[in-house]
Amino acid sequence: MTKYVNVAVVGYGYWGPNLVRNFNQIDGGRLYSVCDLNENALRVVKKMYPGVTVTQNFDDIANNPEIDAVALATPLKTHYPMGKEALLKGKHCLIEKPLTSSSAEAEELIELAERNNCVLMVGHTFEYDSAVIKVKELIKQGKVGDIYYIDSSRLNLGLHRFDANVIWDLAPHDLSIILFWLDMSPSRVSAFGGTYIRKGIADVAFINLEFPRNIMAHIHLSWLAPSKLRRTTVIGSERMVVYDDLESIEVVKVYDRSAKYLVGSDAGKRLENGYRVGDVTSPHVENSEPLRLECSDFIEAIRGKKKPKSDGYDGLRVVKILEAADRSMRNKGKVEEIR
């Protein structure tokens, strides 16, 4: 490998420009090429990055020996075939969430990556978010106590997708965050959804997750909401934490509040005395771009400096839950086991 890791970004639509900007700026990596079917998009790339090659043909990327790594920001249905072709050609892959549209596809990509000594990462960007990391630190330090449940809402008016329902589109964010915090996978999932705008594609969903140690999580997802909401609440035996991604300053708030059952003959009569209400504090959170850290992690993993945080197995865990939640929703909320 040369001094720099030559990266090709495939897909210059909604998320691709962010990947292009970051790979053009980070140490150790070099933006080599951009691929997109849209000629106008490629003209924009050439104007902004004159030294970068452009193409409408993915084969030009896969067959170019100068390209070391590929970042896919393309529709979900293309993740598996494009990722497979790139890995078979010995190229490292960063694939936007979700990793694939099935666990079988994800397992095959992981096997291919390991066989060809390639790095496979998934774009679980929130695992690199300073606020999300801060909440994990609070949990690990025991500040929250035993976690009772997690409640998360990810709502907006749009953007409606036509290649995936709201579960596959939005839930990977919340699932990757929750799994990162708890460091465990759920054992069972159930989901209900509603289809209102386009037949056959759910645009509202409610997911319930059951974890070991009697921990529950609930996720509310919607493309049909009057205002944007990105909030997750962690309820513990000692404290409660709110992570609000739309806050500009107090992104994480720690509520020194809890409720406990009072042991005693008259405990049931004076349960209200078991509630504790203290101060609300907001810990300092570093100001950094999560995607920049994710792209740097990808480059450093390729150069053999570290194991990537959001690797292929991380992507597989989320895809398994998405599959089970989707099955449950289609079966009117039937509880699905996750293996």
C-alpha positions in Angstrom: 0.0 0.0 0.0 1.2 3.5 -0.8 1.6 6.2 1.8 -2.1 7.1 1.5 -5.2 5.0 1.4 -6.9 5.7 -1.9 -10.6 5.9 -1.3 -13.5 5.9 -3.8 -16.9 7.1 -2.7 -19.8 5.5 -4.5 -23.0 7.5 -4.4 -23.1 11.3 -4.4 -26.7 11.9 -3.3 -27.8 12.7 0.3 -24.9 11.3 2.3 -22.2 10.9 -0.3 -21.0 14.6 -0.3 -20.3 14.3 3.5 -18.1 11.2 2.9 -16.4 12.9 0.0 -15.6 16.0 2.1 -14.2 14.0 5.0 -12.1 11.6 2.9 -10.7 14.6 1.1 -9.4 16.1 4.4 -8.4 13.3 6.8 -4.8 12.2 7.4 -3.7 9.0 5.9 -6.5 8.9 3.3 -6.9 10.4 -0.1 -10.1 10.9 -2.1 -9.3 9.2 -5.4 -12.6 8.8 -7.2 -16.3 9.4 -7.0 -18.9 7.2 -8.7 -22.5 8.2 -9.4 -25.1 7.6 -12.1 -26.0 11.3 -12.1 -23.9 13.3 -14.6 -24.8 16.6 -12.9 -23.6 15.3 -9.6 -20.3 14.3 -11.1 -19.9 17.7 -12.7 -20.3 19.2 -9.2 -17.6 16.8 -7.9 -15.2 17.8 -10.7 -15.7 21.5 -9.9 -15.2 21.1 -6.2 -12.5 18.5 -6.3 -10.6 18.9 -9.7 -8.0 16.3 -8.9 -10.5 13.5 -8.3 -11.6 11.1 -11.1 -15.3 10.5 -11.7 -17.2 7.7 -13.3 -20.8 6.4 -13.7 -19.6 2.8 -13.8 -19.0 1.0 -10.6 -16.8 -1.6 -12.5 -14.3 1.2 -13.0 -14.0 1.4 -9.2 -13.9 -2.3 -8.6 -11.4 -3.0 -11.3 -9.0 -0.1 -10.6 -5.9 -1.5 -8.7 -5.0 2.0 -7.5 -8.1 2.1 -5.3 -7.6 0.6 -1.9 -11.0 1.2 -0.3 -14.6 1.9 -1.2 -17.2 3.8 0.7 -20.8 3.0 -0.4 -23.5 5.6 0.1 -26.0 3.9 -2.3 -29.5 2.4 -1.9 -29.9 -0.5 0.5 -30.5 -3.1 -2.3 -27.0 -2.3 -3.7 -25.0 -2.8 -0.5 -24.6 -6.5 -0.8 -23.8 -6.8 -4.5 -21.4 -3.8 -4.6 -19.8 -4.7 -1.3 -19.3 -8.3 -2.5 -17.7 -7.2 -5.8 -15.4 -4.8 -4.0 -14.3 -7.3 -1.4 -13.7 -10.0 -4.0 -11.3 -7.5 -5.6 -9.5 -7.1 -2.3 -10.8 -3.6 -1.5 -11.7 -2.5 2.0 -15.3 -1.5 2.5 -17.2 1.1 4.5 -20.9 0.6 3.8 -23.6 3.0 5.0 -26.3 1.7 7.4 -27.8 -0.7 7.4 -25.0 -3.0 6.3 -27.2 -5.2 4.1 -30.9 -6.1 3.6 -30.5 -9.5 5.3 -28.4 -11.3 7.9 -27.4 -13.9 5.4 -25.9 -11.2 3.1 -24.2 -9.6 6.1 -22.6 -12.9 7.2 -21.3 -13.5 3.6 -19.7 -10.1 3.4 -18.0 -10.6 6.8 -16.7 -14.0 5.6 -15.4 -12.5 2.4 -13.7 -9.6 4.2 -12.0 -12.0 6.6 -10.9 -14.4 3.8 -9.5 -11.5 1.7 -7.9 -9.7 4.7 -10.1 -6.6 4.2 -11.6 -4.2 6.6 -15.4 -4.2 6.6 -17.2 -1.4 8.4 -20.7 -0.1 8.6 -21.7 3.5 8.9 -23.0 3.5 12.5 -22.0 7.2 12.8 -23.6 7.8 16.2 -21.1 5.4 17.8 -18.5 8.1 17.1 -20.7 10.9 18.5 -19.2 12.6 21.5 -22.6 12.9 23.3 -23.4 9.2 22.8 -19.9 8.3 24.1 -20.5 10.5 27.1 -23.7 8.6 28.0 -21.8 5.3 27.7 -19.2 6.7 30.1 -21.8 7.6 32.6 -23.3 4.1 32.4 -19.9 2.4 32.7 -19.0 4.6 35.7 -22.1 3.5 37.5 -23.6 6.9 37.6 -26.9 5.7 36.1 -27.1 2.6 38.3 -28.9 -0.5 37.0 -30.6 0.3 33.8 -34.4 -0.2 33.8 -35.4 0.8 30.3 -34.5 3.1 27.4 -37.0 5.1 25.4 -36.1 6.6 22.0 -37.9 8.8 19.5 -36.7 9.5 15.9 -39.5 11.5 14.2 -39.7 14.0 11.3 -41.9 14.9 8.4 -40.1 12.9 5.7 -37.9 12.0 4.0 -40.1 9.2 2.7 -38.1 6.4 1.2 -39.4 4.1 -1.6 -36.8 1.4 -1.3 -37.1 0.6 2.4 -39.7 1.1 5.2 -39.2 3.4 8.2 -37.7 0.6 10.3 -34.9 -0.1 7.9 -34.3 3.6 7.3 -34.3 5.1 10.8 -34.0 2.3 13.4 -30.3 1.5 12.6 -29.4 4.8 14.3 -31.2 4.0 17.6 -30.3 0.3 17.6 -26.6 1.0 17.1 -26.7 3.6 20.0 -28.6 1.3 22.4 -26.4 -1.7 21.6 -23.3 0.5 22.1 -24.6 1.7 25.5 -25.7 -1.7 26.8 -22.9 -3.8 25.2 -25.4 -6.6 24.7 -28.0 -7.7 22.1 -31.8 -8.1 22.8 -33.3 -11.6 23.0 -36.7 -10.7 21.7 -38.4 -8.0 19.7 -41.9 -7.0 18.7 -43.1 -4.2 16.4 -46.2 -2.5 15.1 -46.3 -0.2 12.1 -48.6 1.8 10.0 -48.7 2.5 6.3 -50.3 5.8 5.2 -48.5 7.4 2.3 -47.3 4.7 0.0 -48.9 1.2 -0.1 -46.7 -1.5 1.3 -44.1 0.8 2.9 -44.6 1.5 6.6 -43.9 5.1 7.5 -44.6 4.8 11.3 -43.4 2.1 13.6 -43.1 1.2 17.3 -40.4 -1.3 18.3 -40.1 -3.0 21.7 -36.9 -4.8 22.7 -36.3 -7.2 25.5 -32.7 -7.5 26.8 -31.1 -9.7 29.5 -31.3 -8.4 33.1 -34.9 -7.4 32.6 -33.9 -4.3 30.5 -36.4 -3.0 28.0 -36.1 -0.5 25.2 -38.8 1.2 23.1 -38.2 3.0 19.8 -40.7 5.3 18.1 -40.0 5.9 14.4 -41.9 8.1 12.0 -41.7 10.0 8.7 -45.1 11.5 9.6 -44.6 13.9 12.4 -45.2 17.7 12.6 -41.8 18.4 14.1 -38.3 16.9 14.2 -37.4 14.9 17.3 -34.2 13.0 18.1 -34.3 12.1 21.8 -33.3 9.1 23.8 -33.9 8.7 27.6 -32.1 6.2 29.8 -33.9 5.3 33.1 -31.7 3.8 35.8 -31.9 2.9 39.5 -29.7 5.9 40.5 -30.2 8.6 37.8 -31.9 9.3 34.5 -30.2 10.6 31.4 -31.6 12.4 28.3 -29.7 12.6 25.1 -31.2 15.1 22.7 -29.3 15.2 19.4 -31.1 18.4 18.3 -29.8 20.4 21.3 -26.9 22.7 20.4 -25.5 23.1 23.9 -27.0 20.8 26.6 -27.0 17.7 24.4 -26.8 15.4 27.5 -28.7 16.1 30.7 -28.3 14.0 33.8 -31.3 14.0 36.2 -30.4 13.1 39.7 -33.7 11.4 40.2 -34.8 7.9 41.1 -37.5 5.7 42.6 -37.1 2.9 45.0 -39.5 0.5 46.8 -39.3 1.1 50.6 -39.0 -2.1 52.5 -41.2 -2.2 55.6 -44.6 -3.1 56.9 -46.1 0.1 55.7 -44.0 0.5 52.6 -47.0 0.2 50.3 -48.7 3.1 52.0 -45.8 5.5 51.8 -44.2 4.6 48.4 -44.1 8.3 47.6 -41.3 8.6 50.1 -39.2 6.4 47.8 -38.9 9.1 45.1 -35.7 11.1 45.0 -35.5 14.4 43.1 -32.1 16.2 42.8 -30.3 18.5 40.5 -30.2 18.4 36.7 -26.7 18.7 35.3 -25.2 18.8 31.8 -21.7 17.3 31.4 -19.2 18.8 29.0 -19.3 17.1 25.6 -16.5 17.5 23.1 -17.3 19.3 19.8 -16.3 17.0 17.0 -17.8 15.7 13.8 -18.8 12.0 14.3 -18.4 11.2 10.6 -14.8 12.6 10.6 -14.0 10.2 13.4 -15.7 7.3 11.6 -13.8 7.9 8.4 -10.5 8.2 10.4 -11.3 4.9 12.2 -11.7 3.3 8.7 -8.4 4.6 7.5 -6.5 3.6 10.7 -8.0 0.1 10.6 -6.9 -0.3 7.0 -3.4 0.8 8.0 -3.4 -1.8 10.7 -3.4 0.6 13.6 -6.6 -0.5 15.4 -9.7 -2.6 15.1 -12.6 -0.5 13.8 -15.4 0.3 16.3 -18.3 -0.3 13.9 -17.1 -3.4 12.2 -19.1 -6.0 10.1 -20.2 -7.8 13.2 -21.6 -4.6 14.6 -23.6 -4.2 11.4 -24.8 -7.9 11.5 -26.2 -7.5 15.0 -28.3 -4.5 13.9 -29.5 -6.3 10.7 -30.7 -9.3 12.7 -32.8 -7.0 14.9 -34.1 -5.2 11.8 -35.1 -8.5 10.2 -36.9 -9.6 13.3 -38.7 -6.3 13.9 -39.8 -6.2 10.2 -41.2 -9.8 10.5 -43.0 -8.9 13.7 -44.5 -5.8 12.2 -45.8 -7.8 9.2 -47.3 -10.3 11.6 -49.2 -7.8 13.7 -46.7 -7.5 16.5 -45.8 -11.2 17.0 -42.9 -11.5 19.3 -39.8 -12.7 17.5 -36.7 -14.4 19.0 -33.3 -13.0 18.0 -30.5 -15.5 17.6 
